[in-house]
Amino acid sequence: MFRDRSFRHERFFRGFGPESPFGKGDLKYVILDLIKQKPSYGYEIIRALEERSHGFYTPSPGVVYPTLQMLEEMGYANTTERDGKKIYTITDEGTKFLSERKEQAEEVRKHMKYHWNPENMDTIMDMMGDFKELGRIMKQRARSIEADKMEKIREVIAGATKDIKKILED
């Protein structure tokens, strides 16, 4: 009855996989682009990235804040404090950096658009909502469900997984 429990190490029901969609160093282009458009604080940047990815990627603060700090140390971003929050803005050096690396920045934009703007986004978003709802239900009720009902639920999920694999193989 023991199954692979590797899902415990993933962001379960938070998208398709835990890994970053960005290559090493790519996030700095995206963040500079964001603060070039609108000065923002860290949490706004995290939400903007989540929004641009349609919920497929939510960067952790442990990724965003060190990148912001690096951009500041490199002279590409400045901070001011407003209401106890650091607001990041792009500097002239940051704008120059983006301009000089226009090709790399454009490649990152293309990558994001390709991965996060599929034609069937509405269906994907509906499906993500279904996953989220299933996760919510199971989180609330899993500990109080009788063993026979839990096994039936597991069988339904296993059957759906098998059916989905068949659909994808056709």
Steps between C-alpha positions, in 0.01 A plus 500: 500500500805733519513740209756749385468789744733736312209743459566607859801693378309685230265794520195275486205656314705814431564449130680245291831443672714679752786618282551852376415563136801729474854415407782608728507878511184553295286624786698824521378601151139437593527687830676795336227505236235503772654784701567692180125491431399574860706549815397220733573332828601134520157354564358690199776354283419148622128554424578651158707193409223271620249700295716493185535124535123458550574336834746243365796657678512673834858597578599468860615804695830309536551541125358847439654695789859383442459590130374845598790540740744395226344750255537771762865408569571505125352849479209391278231568762443750778278476803298754688290427803128568502266387778775274638549323164794515263388626159733393218555721196727451201803726471651648185765226523224240519327644195834502317564139606161391361564693179848349454361151557187549294541159328529304827208689651290434188585128515376487860178681395448253212560207735243636744245565226549153350465320832231715660270599217379176344190512281294300746575720802133525602472122525831478684385763749171315554696180556733675747189620685376141514837384640490778758144409601595132533796600715278720716244223549764241583680735738178567690363150504780245454556433869134434572410283198440132572763265361267338242396842361863614490591189300214572255623858458854373439366256239310781323815714492714206383242421229491863386880505486501185287234646267692825463818309412307311229362826359849651489646193329243509216 
